[in-house]
Amino acid sequence: MALTRDFKETILARVQADPKFRDALLKEGIETMLAGDVDGGKAIIRDYIKATVGFEKLGAESGSSPKSLIRMFGTSGNPQAKNLFAVISCLQQLEGLTLHVTAQRHGRGA
């Protein structure tokens, strides 16, 4: 389902006004990828980047070209783990945020 312009503008405004929402959006993008939905996670992180730092600044901060970053998080992008984790690390630093992975058993063997 394509997002409407109004919806994207609403998310942008909320990200810029609400630090907890901003943090949650980045966390959700990473958790979505860890759950196996890499394309969904990339889309969330792409929206996060657009609403916060932007691809130009992220490129300058991470040492990657903005065009490469845009392709990496695009619908057909297939980032190498090294590049993806470098971007996530940079986003955490820029936000002053440290994310942690917590293991939880569920389903079989719980």
N, C-alpha and C positions, 0 to 999 in steps of 0.2 A: 504494500500500500504506500503510495507516494504521500509525503507529508506536505500539507498546504503551507503556503508562505506565512499565513497568520500564525500557524502552529510553530514554525521555526522561529519567527520573530518573538513569540511568547517565551519559548525556551531560551533564546538569546537574552532577553530581558531578565529572566529569572536567574540565569547563570551569572550575569553581571551584578545582580543585586543581592544574591543569596549565597554566601560562601559554603554553607553546608550542602546546598543543592549542587553547587559546582563540584565539591569533593565527591558527592554521591554519584554524580554523572561519570566522573573518571573511574571510580571504583566499579560501577556497573559495566562500563565498557570492558574493563579487564576481566571481571568475573564472567561476563558473557563469552569472551574468548576462551577462558579456562574451562568453561562448560561445553566447549566444542563448537560454538557458533562464532567462528572467526569473522565471517562477513558482518554479522550483526554487531560484534564488538568493535570492529574497525569503523563501522558507521557511527556508533556512539562516540568513539574517540575522535573521529573526524568532526562531528558536531561540537564536541568539547573544545577542540583546537580552534575551530572557527569562532566560537563564542568567547574564547579567552585570549590566548597568546597570539593566535594567527599563524599561518604557515611561514610568513616572512621572518618573524622574530624567532619562531621555533627553529627554522633553518639556520639562522645566525647563531643561536645558542647551542644547537646540536652538531653543527658542522656539516649538515646535509643541505642539499639545495632544496628550496621550497617546492620546486616542480617534482623532485623525487619524492618528497613527503606527500604531496597531493596524490601522486600516482600510488604510493604505498598504501594510503588509506582510501583509495578509490574502490569502486565496486569490483574491478578486475585486478586490483593490486594483490601481490603475493609477497609480502615483506619477509626477508630473512629474519630469523629469531634475533640475531645480533642487532640488526637495525631497529626492530620493533622494541626490544628491551632498552636500547639506547634512548629512544624517543620517550618511553614510559619513565625512565630515570630522569630525563631532562624535564618532563612535565611535572614530576614530583618536586624536583628542585625549584622550578619556577613558582610552583604553588606553595612551597614550604610545607609539603605534605610527605608523609612516609606511609606507604601502604604495606600491609603484611598479609601473607597467605596463612590461613588457618585450616588445618585438615579436620574434617568431620566425616565420620562413617554414617552411611544411610543405606536403606534398602537391605539387600542380602549381606550377611556378615556383620550387621550392626550390633 
